[in-house]
Amino acid sequence: MSVFKIFLAVCWLAIVFVTVQAFNHQGMIAGELFVSDIQALNWRAQFNVDFLAHLLLLGSWVAWRHRFSPAGFGLACACVLGGGLVSMLYILVASVRAKGDMQVLLTGRS
């Protein structure tokens, strides 16, 4: 489990670094780029649709894990809209709270 947590932390730090660099170079235009890439129906569109499907799957899992509570829906939306920046941190915190128990990590039940 500690290798998993280190992996999540390294991924999160990489995403933070790239996000800061992208923001510094291009500003806050991620949404516009994402939608325009999808409209182009090319390989970037394929990647973005695939990525969106993964985000929606992860958001559904987060909402389910929190038994579709208002907090669960809020966290799910944050994971979908925030991508890996939010999702990696969510899974890292959940894995620390699970104390190595994968059933608790996956289901949210003790």
HELIX and SHEET records of a PDB file:
HELIX    1   1 SER A    2  GLN A   26  1                                  25    
HELIX    2   2 ALA A   30  ALA A   40  1                                  11    
HELIX    3   3 TRP A   43  ARG A   65  1                                  23    
HELIX    4   4 PRO A   70  GLY A   82  1                                  13    
HELIX    5   5 GLY A   84  ALA A   98  1                                  15    
HELIX    6   6 MET A  102  THR A  107  1                                   6    
END                                                                             
